[in-house]
Amino acid sequence: MAVTESQKPSMNQKLGFHDFNLSLICSITLLVLSSFNYGISDQAFASTQATNAFAKQFGDFDVESKTYIIPALFLSLLNSLKAGCQLFGVFIGSWISNRYGRRCCIFLMNAYAIGSTAVIISGTNRPQMLAGRSIHYVYLGMQLAVIPIFLAEISPAHMRGSMGVLYWLSVKCGGLLITGIVRVTSNNRGNSAWQIPIGLIFVIPVIVMLLVRFIPESPRWLLLNDRYDDAFTSMVRLRQTWAEKRSSSPASSTTISEFNYLCQAMSALRTAPHNVSRPQHFLSIFSPVHRSRTAIVILLLFFQQSTGQSFASQYGTLFVKALHTVNPFSVTLATNAVDITGILLCMIFTDYFGRKLFLISSALLQTAALLTMGGLGTADSTVTAAKIGIVAMLLLYSFGWSVGYAPLAYVLAAELPSPYLREYTLRVAYAVKLIMEFVISFTYPYLEDANEANLGGRLGFIYGTISFFGLIFSIFCVPETKNLELEEMDMRFAKGLFGTSKAESPDAEQHNRQTQV
């Protein structure tokens, strides 16, 4: 079945912010609230491990310094074993989401979070803390599998970039809030210094579990499962404006046009030659027509992690503490504030300037900051100015990462795969992301430890080189996806329209839409 330009929703029919209805606002708010708890969880663990009370509970007493020190092996396992559990969470979450729906996955993962948090907060020894923190990351892996996809599927095309960036903004806001709380509780002498911040993880899962059943299911997921009536009802709930609801008007022509386009696009994808042979088969993501987008998604998430993000987020507080310059908790707060500023800029302008410009700028800033950090790390370790410069470069790196790669890797990962293969593609891509996160997290304590490699700021040379390759990748390999429907990307990849100069010009774009299959 052909899908023509006349069947696609007009640019003039797109919803503006004033047309948002209560169902769409509540759905996005609930998804953002859930990802907010991701930031609370992640940064609660990262920040509390630098408190004296945590070191006393889980560290060893050093007679020479008369302080409690957390062994490098335990610290390494604490921040790296979670990656395998998070990967398992991605697989189980994508399976539940694909089989039983997005809402079901969100309900189950929040119920699971309550149990895993109870294990952590009651921990009194290293094995229990390792087990509790590791199993909790199954919950965060499930979040990773469902929240970005759900946001992409319910958002209008011309605002999908901003709504996708909102996911990572909420993560960082949650991290900023909990870091501020740790800054206050770190002065407590007892275990409450780390138990109070971690205990706050309980709150949001309860709220989300109570409310998730009231939001609409993803219309695209319902269409993929041939539930057309339910999909239309869900689409009406997500698109009908306040004025139409108050007047009890039937579905508007805009909503019907968008729904018909989705139905016809799904039908076209089902009958397309490259989808005829078992489109749900895992190996299809590596077929000639799909492998280019699979490679792009994998490399996006590879470069998102391999430039040292987990070093900055998981060990940033400890890294600054080892420099003996400024309060490490204050720097962590500043880092989160800088991150949020970068994400806000990306959210506001990404649907106007496009994804590609922000990815290139992000990779460029990361490369410059990391290589400069490496250069400063070669200075005399007693020079205070060099240490302050390293902290400044850490902040610049965090800003550069947050203004592009941090949020947009998830946005593009949800946008680029074929609708029938999205879960399979993301499983592989998230596996690569988490493997790299494990590698960075596990190796950092040995690279930084004074009795091991003792690299300090010279770590910037390692991560900066990888970031430079990410810059090359961003310039030459990443396609622009702004203002395109998710189904339209499948057609463009099938016809080889991405990656050509003609496809990026306005005249060529209009011509391509008129000749879509």
Sequence and secondary structure as in RCSB ss.txt:
>XXXX:A:sequence
MAVTESQKPSMNQKLGFHDFNLSLICSITLLVLSSFNYGISDQAFASTQATNAFAKQFGDFDVESKTYIIPALFL
SLLNSLKAGCQLFGVFIGSWISNRYGRRCCIFLMNAYAIGSTAVIISGTNRPQMLAGRSIHYVYLGMQLAVIPIF
LAEISPAHMRGSMGVLYWLSVKCGGLLITGIVRVTSNNRGNSAWQIPIGLIFVIPVIVMLLVRFIPESPRWLLLN
DRYDDAFTSMVRLRQTWAEKRSSSPASSTTISEFNYLCQAMSALRTAPHNVSRPQHFLSIFSPVHRSRTAIVILL
LFFQQSTGQSFASQYGTLFVKALHTVNPFSVTLATNAVDITGILLCMIFTDYFGRKLFLISSALLQTAALLTMGG
LGTADSTVTAAKIGIVAMLLLYSFGWSVGYAPLAYVLAAELPSPYLREYTLRVAYAVKLIMEFVISFTYPYLEDA
NEANLGGRLGFIYGTISFFGLIFSIFCVPETKNLELEEMDMRFAKGLFGTSKAESPDAEQHNRQTQV
>XXXX:A:secstr
    GGGS  GGG   GGG  HHHHHHHHHHHHHHHHHHHHHHHHHHHTTSHHHHHHHSEEETTTTEEE  HHHH
HHHHHHHHHHHHHHHHHHHHHHHHH HHHHHHHHHHHHHHHHHHHHT  SHHHHHHHHHHHHHHHHHHHHHHHHH
HHHHS GGGHHHHHHHHHHHHHHHHHHHHHHHHHHTT SSTHHHHHHHHGGGHHHHHHHHHGGGS   HHHHHHT
T HHHHHHHHHHHH  HHHHHTT    HHHHHHHHHHHHHHHHHHHSGGGSS TT GGGGGSTTTHHHHHHHHHH
HHHHHHTTHHHHHHHHHHHHHHHTSS HHHHHHHHHHHHHHHHHHHHHHHHHH HHHHHHHHHHHHHHHHHHHHH
HHTS TT HHHHHHHHHHHHHHHHHHHTTHHHHHHHHHHHSS TTTHHHHHHHHHHHHHHHHHHHHHHHHHHH T
TTT  GGGHHHHHHHHHHHHHHHHHHT    TT  HHHHHHHHHHT TTSTGGGSHHHHHHHHHT  
